[in-house]
């Protein structure tokens, strides 16, 4: 599955991918393992490498950033549809949900208010992107598959049992907001040996959630003071008595 590690994890900052299967570590002076589909590679189709022509690198930047924007916009449309359903009378909401089953794929906000996005790209997304129109784009999933088979250039990481890979999944803005890095789209290739099994462990390192700012509530009948009273403190006792009550 081609995905970003921010999938369903809006606070994800880094990911450690540890390999429990694959080739054994190569001793000094030994031959490096062959990188083929049988090795269960991890491929990063959006990372520019030295062997990638400039035109191809530019094409991939456009393709990969567009994929992230597409999923962001699709999720925002679902949220708007969800708001529309909540605005209906309760007796009409179930019928609205039956008419829009795509709402089942929408995830609830996190405790800090951040909104999860399902950052995965499938052959179905490729098919939709290939349709004629202003949003037509080259297939991203097929590109990753071609890399798995050694038919396209790009960053391919051969699994070495006991090794680990650190992925910087997002960057933090000046206000503490996180932006997923579209260059980190990746997937694991299906291994052709070991009964087709690929064993890994992932450790997700999330940024601390920013505390939610609660708006002060104005209580009905709250005590108030005029500008003159606030200046001389003549109503301080009244305010204290109201707070205690």
Protein Blocks (a to p, Z undefined) as FASTA:
>chain_A
ZZdfkgopakbfbdcdddfbdcddddehiacddddfklopacdfkbccfklcfklmmmmm
mmmmmmmmmmmmmmmmmmmmmmmmmmpcfklmmmmmmmmmmlmmpccddfkopacddddd
dfklmmmmmpgcjkbccdfklmmmmmmnopagcddddddehiacdddfbdcdfkopacdd
fklgccddddfehhopacddddddddddddddddddddehiacddfklmmnopmmmmmmm
mmmZZ
